[in-house]
Amino acid sequence: MTGKKLQRQMQQEMIDKKIFNQVKEYAFDYADKALERNVYPTDEAIKKLHIFDEQLPDNIGDPLGIIEVLHKYGSSSTVTQIGGRYFGLVNGGVIPTALAVKWLNDFWDQNTPLFVTSPITSKLEAVVESWLKQLFNLPESTVAGFVSGTSMAILCGLAAARFRIYQRLNWDINSKGFINAPKVRIVAGQHAHATVLKAVALLGFGKDNIEWVDVDSEGRMILDKIPELDENTILVLQAGNVNSGSFDYFNEICDKAQKTNTWIHIDGAFGLWAAGSENLKYLTSGIEKADSWSVDGHKTLNTPYDCGILMCKDKEALVSALQATGSYIVYGENRDGMLYTPEMSRRARAVELWATMKYLGRQGIDELVYGLHERAKQFAEGLSENGFKILNEVVFNQVLVACDSDSETEETLKNLQELRECWCGGSQWFNKKVIRISVCSWATTEEDVTRSVLSFVKARNQVEKK
Ligand SMILES: *Cc1c(COP(=O)(O)O)cnc(C)c1O
């Protein structure tokens, strides 16, 4: 085929829309079946994925055939995240309006480094930045960067901290790097998320240099165990422990840290949204005293993947840490998104974040967030009534469950996963094995929780029978 022939074929595909109509049909078929199908793919479905093991094709493919094979073998090997009984990791569901908007956004296929590359995205990023600031009650000077997730957001927050602290020490870290640099300290709770360690490693601080703070039985930093702080220190706090869902005592800790001008970063991947619930916002009281915050849209807020946000009250530090220059990069008066992100080319994730926040509004965010908490409480009560042990205070959306022994817990979890009525992962909580529940989707109903509790009981009964 000559280049022109391929081009004509693709023009035709854009014009006749057959492939898009077919995808729409498959997508709707998937959505209709999602609520009944296994929450986790069967071993058989996963085995069939070998169909994808092939050499790079020599020739141009048949679009409808490509889409068909993907639906036939791919859809059945997905994890049913859009349903109400997936409780693994901290994976949010998806708000229908945001999903629909994502389709339109897909057709736009915007690249978003600069205002000139996508005025609409620049506008929506600015709007969402201001909405987030209001919702979380953050300082007026706060700016937001729209990144792939909290991993990246933490990296950006700590990069801004690094820049600012070194600048105060008269050391241009961007130019000079770490060789012969003065020491900057990192203080974090023992339960800091793995991605905090990753960011520390990527930024060159070295994980071994983290000063760890002991935590209490819920995984919160113990105030008295925080070492002497100073202005050359980055303190990393947590809104939402990835296991227990607990929140650090922001008011007390931040008051102490602010006296010494310590840079405070709060990792609030899923927990920061507690600020949007009247009944739960006591958990985030004091967050406004920090310098930077990382949070996900794709977890608690249920935007489509991927969507993470870094917020920083020190715009100059963030921009200095991340800014790139080049003869063809034209920054303007309007918001240029790449000033606030490590990436240059990026998809327009703020479009879906905007649609989600516009759809939910304050009331909807409150209902969504509090609903997750209510379902988590129901889960914990249901399991407790059935003889399971709940090892954490269910302050937010996370529930840690154990049986009488570690081996019984592990076997119950294995059986539970094989039943596929719901899906949970395992974890370790202090010295105990646990089954970890994260209620993270708007789609989880009371009925879903009841069904899932029954599946827990069945899974444990299967252990007893052996
Ligand atoms: C999920 C999570 C992260 C990482 O976020 P990603 O969006 O997966 O990159 C960091 N911290 C906490 C507390 C989390 O729950």
The ligand as an SDF file (V2000), in Angstrom:
LIG
                    3D

 15 15  0  0  0  0  0  0  0  0999 V2000
   -2.5330    5.6720   45.7740 C   0  0  0  0  0  0  0  0  0  0  0  0
   -1.6620    6.4150   46.7030 C   0  0  0  0  0  0  0  0  0  0  0  0
   -0.4930    7.0210   46.2500 C   0  0  0  0  0  0  0  0  0  0  0  0
   -0.0220    6.8750   44.8180 C   0  0  0  0  0  0  0  0  0  0  0  0
   -0.9560    7.4590   43.9570 O   0  0  0  0  0  0  0  0  0  0  0  0
   -1.0430    7.0770   42.3930 P   0  0  0  0  0  0  0  0  0  0  0  0
   -2.1950    7.8640   41.9180 O   0  0  0  0  0  0  0  0  0  0  0  0
   -1.2880    5.5990   42.3540 O   0  0  0  0  0  0  0  0  0  0  0  0
    0.2410    7.4560   41.7640 O   0  0  0  0  0  0  0  0  0  0  0  0
    0.2410    7.7620   47.1470 C   0  0  0  0  0  0  0  0  0  0  0  0
   -0.1480    7.8850   48.4290 N   0  0  0  0  0  0  0  0  0  0  0  0
   -1.2610    7.2980   48.9180 C   0  0  0  0  0  0  0  0  0  0  0  0
   -1.6420    7.4900   50.3440 C   0  0  0  0  0  0  0  0  0  0  0  0
   -2.0710    6.5440   48.0610 C   0  0  0  0  0  0  0  0  0  0  0  0
   -3.1860    5.9800   48.5100 O   0  0  0  0  0  0  0  0  0  0  0  0
  1  2  1  0
  2  3  1  0
  2 14  2  0
  3  4  1  0
  3 10  2  0
  4  5  1  0
  5  6  1  0
  6  7  2  0
  6  8  1  0
  6  9  1  0
 10 11  1  0
 11 12  2  0
 12 13  1  0
 12 14  1  0
 14 15  1  0
M  END
$$$$
